[in-house]
Amino acid sequence: MTHLNTDNNLRELSFQFQDRALEVVCQVSPQDLDAAKEVLDKTFQHMESLYELKWKCSPSALGTSTWLLVGALNLAHRVVCLEREATLQTRDLEEKLSKLLDDVPDDAIPNNTATDFNRLLPMG
């Protein structure tokens, strides 16, 4: 069920997750919400399988809030790792671009480039 609030492009979305009915108000598309639910579901499935391998029983012995907190911590750790990787890739690209620009001789760049560019800017 989706309702669109046109004031802020907010949607009221209803869905099921782990035997719970949830309703959220967000700007996320239903497709993005489905993708997020899939990531969350896979995270909990992975956690459950690791728990069962180690302790030979289901994680139902843990409180729901503890289990959800561990899941949130796992997802937060994943975000931190992805952000770190993205930062490293950005730095690497910046270094490569800087090296490429250093290899371009100064006389290869026309002196009137800034002037030509200024003609393209909108007049205030």
FIKOLZA-1660 file (N, C-alpha, C; in steps of 0.1 Angstrom, whole numbers, plus 5000, padded with zeros to 4 digits):
% residues 124
   i   px   py   pz ch aa at
   1 5008 4988 5000  A  M  N
   1 5000 5000 5000  A  M CA
   1 5009 5012 5000  A  M  C
   2 5007 5021 4991  A  T  N
   2 5015 5034 4989  A  T CA
   2 5006 5045 4988  A  T  C
   3 5008 5056 4996  A  H  N
   3 5001 5068 4994  A  H CA
   3 5011 5079 4992  A  H  C
   4 5009 5088 4984  A  L  N
   4 5018 5099 4981  A  L CA
   4 5014 5112 4987  A  L  C
   5 5022 5118 4995  A  N  N
   5 5019 5131 5000  A  N CA
   5 5027 5141 4991  A  N  C
   6 5020 5148 4983  A  T  N
   6 5027 5157 4973  A  T CA
   6 5034 5169 4979  A  T  C
   7 5031 5173 4991  A  D  N
   7 5038 5184 4997  A  D CA
   7 5053 5182 4998  A  D  C
   8 5057 5171 5002  A  N  N
   8 5072 5168 5004  A  N CA
   8 5076 5156 4996  A  N  C
   9 5068 5151 4987  A  N  N
   9 5071 5139 4980  A  N CA
   9 5073 5127 4990  A  N  C
  10 5066 5128 5001  A  L  N
  10 5066 5117 5011  A  L CA
  10 5057 5106 5007  A  L  C
  11 5061 5094 5010  A  R  N
  11 5052 5082 5007  A  R CA
  11 5050 5075 5020  A  R  C
  12 5037 5070 5022  A  E  N
  12 5034 5062 5033  A  E CA
  12 5035 5047 5027  A  E  C
  13 5044 5040 5032  A  L  N
  13 5046 5026 5027  A  L CA
  13 5044 5016 5038  A  L  C
  14 5036 5006 5035  A  S  N
  14 5034 4995 5044  A  S CA
  14 5040 4982 5039  A  S  C
  15 5047 4975 5048  A  F  N
  15 5053 4962 5044  A  F CA
  15 5055 4953 5056  A  F  C
  16 5058 4941 5052  A  Q  N
  16 5061 4930 5063  A  Q CA
  16 5076 4928 5063  A  Q  C
  17 5081 4926 5076  A  F  N
  17 5095 4922 5077  A  F CA
  17 5096 4914 5090  A  F  C
  18 5101 4902 5089  A  Q  N
  18 5103 4893 5100  A  Q CA
  18 5090 4892 5109  A  Q  C
  19 5079 4889 5102  A  D  N
  19 5067 4887 5108  A  D CA
  19 5061 4899 5115  A  D  C
  20 5065 4911 5111  A  R  N
  20 5060 4923 5117  A  R CA
  20 5055 4932 5105  A  R  C
  21 5043 4938 5108  A  A  N
  21 5038 4947 5098  A  A CA
  21 5043 4961 5102  A  A  C
  22 5049 4968 5092  A  L  N
  22 5055 4981 5095  A  L CA
  22 5049 4991 5085  A  L  C
  23 5048 5003 5090  A  E  N
  23 5044 5014 5081  A  E CA
  23 5054 5025 5083  A  E  C
  24 5059 5031 5072  A  V  N
  24 5069 5041 5073  A  V CA
  24 5065 5053 5064  A  V  C
  25 5069 5065 5067  A  V  N
  25 5067 5077 5058  A  V CA
  25 5081 5081 5054  A  V  C
  26 5083 5081 5041  A  C  N
  26 5097 5084 5036  A  C CA
  26 5096 5089 5022  A  C  C
  27 5108 5093 5017  A  Q  N
  27 5109 5098 5003  A  Q CA
  27 5115 5087 4994  A  Q  C
  28 5116 5075 5000  A  V  N
  28 5122 5064 4993  A  V CA
  28 5112 5058 4983  A  V  C
  29 5116 5054 4972  A  S  N
  29 5107 5047 4962  A  S CA
  29 5104 5033 4968  A  S  C
  30 5093 5027 4964  A  P  N
  30 5090 5013 4968  A  P CA
  30 5101 5003 4964  A  P  C
  31 5107 5006 4952  A  Q  N
  31 5118 4997 4947  A  Q CA
  31 5130 4998 4956  A  Q  C
  32 5133 5010 4961  A  D  N
  32 5145 5012 4970  A  D CA
  32 5142 5006 4983  A  D  C
  33 5130 5007 4988  A  L  N
  33 5126 5001 5001  A  L CA
  33 5127 4986 5000  A  L  C
  34 5122 4980 4989  A  D  N
  34 5124 4965 4987  A  D CA
  34 5138 4961 4987  A  D  C
  35 5147 4969 4980  A  A  N
  35 5161 4966 4980  A  A CA
  35 5167 4967 4994  A  A  C
  36 5163 4977 5002  A  A  N
  36 5168 4978 5016  A  A CA
  36 5163 4967 5024  A  A  C
  37 5150 4963 5023  A  K  N
  37 5145 4951 5030  A  K CA
  37 5153 4939 5027  A  K  C
  38 5157 4937 5014  A  E  N
  38 5164 4925 5010  A  E CA
  38 5178 4925 5017  A  E  C
  39 5185 4937 5017  A  V  N
  39 5198 4938 5024  A  V CA
  39 5196 4934 5039  A  V  C
  40 5186 4940 5045  A  L  N
  40 5184 4938 5059  A  L CA
  40 5181 4923 5062  A  L  C
  41 5172 4917 5054  A  D  N
  41 5169 4903 5055  A  D CA
  41 5181 4894 5054  A  D  C
  42 5189 4897 5044  A  K  N
  42 5202 4889 5042  A  K CA
  42 5211 4890 5054  A  K  C
  43 5212 4903 5059  A  T  N
  43 5220 4905 5071  A  T CA
  43 5216 4896 5083  A  T  C
  44 5202 4896 5086  A  F  N
  44 5197 4888 5097  A  F CA
  44 5199 4873 5094  A  F  C
  45 5197 4869 5081  A  Q  N
  45 5199 4855 5078  A  Q CA
  45 5213 4850 5080  A  Q  C
  46 5223 4859 5076  A  H  N
  46 5237 4856 5078  A  H CA
  46 5240 4855 5093  A  H  C
  47 5235 4865 5101  A  M  N
  47 5237 4865 5115  A  M CA
  47 5232 4852 5121  A  M  C
  48 5220 4848 5117  A  E  N
  48 5214 4836 5123  A  E CA
  48 5222 4824 5120  A  E  C
  49 5227 4823 5107  A  S  N
  49 5234 4811 5104  A  S CA
  49 5247 4810 5112  A  S  C
  50 5254 4822 5114  A  L  N
  50 5266 4822 5121  A  L CA
  50 5264 4818 5136  A  L  C
  51 5253 4823 5141  A  Y  N
  51 5249 4821 5155  A  Y CA
  51 5246 4806 5157  A  Y  C
  52 5239 4800 5148  A  E  N
  52 5236 4786 5148  A  E CA
  52 5248 4777 5147  A  E  C
  53 5258 4781 5138  A  L  N
  53 5270 4774 5137  A  L CA
  53 5278 4774 5150  A  L  C
  54 5279 4785 5156  A  K  N
  54 5287 4786 5168  A  K CA
  54 5280 4780 5180  A  K  C
  55 5267 4783 5182  A  W  N
  55 5260 4779 5195  A  W CA
  55 5251 4767 5193  A  W  C
  56 5250 4762 5181  A  K  N
  56 5241 4750 5178  A  K CA
  56 5227 4752 5182  A  K  C
  57 5222 4764 5182  A  C  N
  57 5208 4767 5185  A  C CA
  57 5204 4780 5178  A  C  C
  58 5191 4782 5178  A  S  N
  58 5187 4795 5171  A  S CA
  58 5189 4807 5181  A  S  C
  59 5190 4819 5175  A  P  N
  59 5192 4830 5183  A  P CA
  59 5180 4835 5191  A  P  C
  60 5170 4827 5192  A  S  N
  60 5157 4831 5199  A  S CA
  60 5160 4834 5214  A  S  C
  61 5171 4828 5219  A  A  N
  61 5174 4830 5233  A  A CA
  61 5178 4845 5236  A  A  C
  62 5182 4852 5225  A  L  N
  62 5185 4866 5227  A  L CA
  62 5172 4874 5227  A  L  C
  63 5173 4885 5234  A  G  N
  63 5161 4894 5233  A  G CA
  63 5160 4901 5219  A  G  C
  64 5148 4904 5215  A  T  N
  64 5146 4910 5202  A  T CA
  64 5154 4923 5201  A  T  C
  65 5154 4931 5211  A  S  N
  65 5161 4944 5210  A  S CA
  65 5176 4942 5208  A  S  C
  66 5181 4932 5215  A  T  N
  66 5196 4929 5214  A  T CA
  66 5199 4924 5200  A  T  C
  67 5190 4915 5195  A  W  N
  67 5192 4910 5181  A  W CA
  67 5192 4921 5171  A  W  C
  68 5182 4930 5172  A  L  N
  68 5181 4942 5163  A  L CA
  68 5193 4951 5164  A  L  C
  69 5197 4953 5176  A  L  N
  69 5209 4962 5178  A  L CA
  69 5222 4956 5172  A  L  C
  70 5223 4943 5173  A  V  N
  70 5235 4936 5167  A  V CA
  70 5233 4937 5151  A  V  C
  71 5221 4936 5146  A  G  N
  71 5219 4937 5132  A  G CA
  71 5222 4952 5127  A  G  C
  72 5218 4961 5135  A  A  N
  72 5221 4975 5132  A  A CA
  72 5236 4978 5132  A  A  C
  73 5243 4972 5142  A  L  N
  73 5257 4974 5143  A  L CA
  73 5264 4968 5131  A  L  C
  74 5260 4956 5127  A  N  N
  74 5265 4950 5115  A  N CA
  74 5264 4958 5103  A  N  C
  75 5252 4964 5101  A  L  N
  75 5249 4973 5089  A  L CA
  75 5257 4986 5090  A  L  C
  76 5259 4991 5102  A  A  N
  76 5267 5003 5104  A  A CA
  76 5281 5001 5101  A  A  C
  77 5286 4989 5105  A  H  N
  77 5300 4986 5102  A  H CA
  77 5302 4984 5087  A  H  C
  78 5292 4979 5080  A  R  N
  78 5293 4978 5065  A  R CA
  78 5293 4991 5059  A  R  C
  79 5285 5001 5064  A  V  N
  79 5285 5014 5059  A  V CA
  79 5299 5021 5061  A  V  C
  80 5304 5019 5073  A  V  N
  80 5318 5025 5075  A  V CA
  80 5328 5020 5066  A  V  C
  81 5328 5007 5063  A  C  N
  81 5337 5001 5054  A  C CA
  81 5335 5006 5040  A  C  C
  82 5323 5007 5035  A  L  N
  82 5320 5012 5022  A  L CA
  82 5324 5026 5020  A  L  C
  83 5322 5034 5031  A  E  N
  83 5326 5048 5030  A  E CA
  83 5341 5050 5030  A  E  C
  84 5348 5041 5038  A  R  N
  84 5363 5042 5038  A  R CA
  84 5368 5038 5024  A  R  C
  85 5362 5027 5018  A  E  N
  85 5366 5023 5005  A  E CA
  85 5364 5034 4994  A  E  C
  86 5352 5040 4995  A  A  N
  86 5349 5051 4986  A  A CA
  86 5359 5063 4987  A  A  C
  87 5363 5066 4999  A  T  N
  87 5372 5077 5002  A  T CA
  87 5386 5073 4996  A  T  C
  88 5390 5061 4998  A  L  N
  88 5403 5057 4993  A  L CA
  88 5403 5057 4977  A  L  C
  89 5392 5053 4971  A  Q  N
  89 5391 5053 4957  A  Q CA
  89 5391 5067 4952  A  Q  C
  90 5384 5076 4959  A  T  N
  90 5384 5090 4955  A  T CA
  90 5398 5096 4955  A  T  C
  91 5405 5094 4966  A  R  N
  91 5419 5099 4967  A  R CA
  91 5428 5093 4956  A  R  C
  92 5426 5080 4953  A  D  N
  92 5434 5074 4943  A  D CA
  92 5431 5081 4929  A  D  C
  93 5419 5083 4926  A  L  N
  93 5415 5090 4914  A  L CA
  93 5420 5104 4913  A  L  C
  94 5420 5111 4925  A  E  N
  94 5425 5125 4925  A  E CA
  94 5440 5125 4923  A  E  C
  95 5447 5115 4929  A  E  N
  95 5462 5114 4926  A  E CA
  95 5465 5111 4912  A  E  C
  96 5457 5102 4906  A  K  N
  96 5460 5098 4892  A  K CA
  96 5457 5110 4883  A  K  C
  97 5446 5118 4885  A  L  N
  97 5443 5129 4877  A  L CA
  97 5454 5140 4879  A  L  C
  98 5458 5142 4891  A  S  N
  98 5469 5152 4894  A  S CA
  98 5481 5149 4886  A  S  C
  99 5485 5136 4886  A  K  N
  99 5497 5131 4879  A  K CA
  99 5495 5133 4864  A  K  C
 100 5483 5130 4859  A  L  N
 100 5480 5132 4845  A  L CA
 100 5481 5147 4841  A  L  C
 101 5476 5156 4849  A  L  N
 101 5477 5170 4847  A  L CA
 101 5491 5175 4848  A  L  C
 102 5499 5169 4856  A  D  N
 102 5513 5173 4858  A  D CA
 102 5521 5170 4845  A  D  C
 103 5516 5159 4838  A  D  N
 103 5523 5155 4826  A  D CA
 103 5519 5164 4813  A  D  C
 104 5509 5172 4815  A  V  N
 104 5505 5181 4803  A  V CA
 104 5514 5193 4804  A  V  C
 105 5521 5196 4793  A  P  N
 105 5529 5208 4792  A  P CA
 105 5521 5221 4794  A  P  C
 106 5526 5231 4800  A  D  N
 106 5519 5243 4802  A  D CA
 106 5515 5250 4789  A  D  C
 107 5523 5249 4779  A  D  N
 107 5520 5255 4766  A  D CA
 107 5509 5248 4759  A  D  C
 108 5505 5236 4763  A  A  N
 108 5494 5229 4757  A  A CA
 108 5480 5234 4760  A  A  C
 109 5480 5242 4771  A  I  N
 109 5467 5247 4776  A  I CA
 109 5466 5262 4771  A  I  C
 110 5456 5265 4762  A  P  N
 110 5455 5279 4757  A  P CA
 110 5453 5289 4768  A  P  C
 111 5459 5301 4766  A  N  N
 111 5458 5312 4776  A  N CA
 111 5444 5317 4777  A  N  C
 112 5436 5316 4766  A  N  N
 112 5423 5322 4766  A  N CA
 112 5412 5312 4771  A  N  C
 113 5415 5301 4777  A  T  N
 113 5406 5292 4782  A  T CA
 113 5396 5298 4792  A  T  C
 114 5402 5305 4802  A  A  N
 114 5394 5311 4812  A  A CA
 114 5384 5321 4806  A  A  C
 115 5389 5329 4797  A  T  N
 115 5381 5339 4790  A  T CA
 115 5369 5332 4783  A  T  C
 116 5372 5322 4775  A  D  N
 116 5362 5315 4768  A  D CA
 116 5351 5309 4778  A  D  C
 117 5356 5303 4789  A  F  N
 117 5347 5297 4799  A  F CA
 117 5338 5308 4804  A  F  C
 118 5344 5320 4807  A  N  N
 118 5336 5331 4813  A  N CA
 118 5324 5335 4804  A  N  C
 119 5326 5334 4791  A  R  N
 119 5315 5337 4782  A  R CA
 119 5304 5327 4783  A  R  C
 120 5306 5315 4788  A  L  N
 120 5296 5305 4789  A  L CA
 120 5288 5307 4802  A  L  C
 121 5293 5314 4811  A  L  N
 121 5286 5316 4824  A  L CA
 121 5274 5325 4822  A  L  C
 122 5263 5322 4829  A  P  N
 122 5251 5331 4828  A  P CA
 122 5254 5344 4834  A  P  C
 123 5249 5354 4829  A  M  N
 123 5250 5368 4834  A  M CA
 123 5241 5370 4845  A  M  C
 124 5246 5376 4856  A  G  N
 124 5238 5378 4868  A  G CA
 124 5229 5389 4867  A  G  C
% end
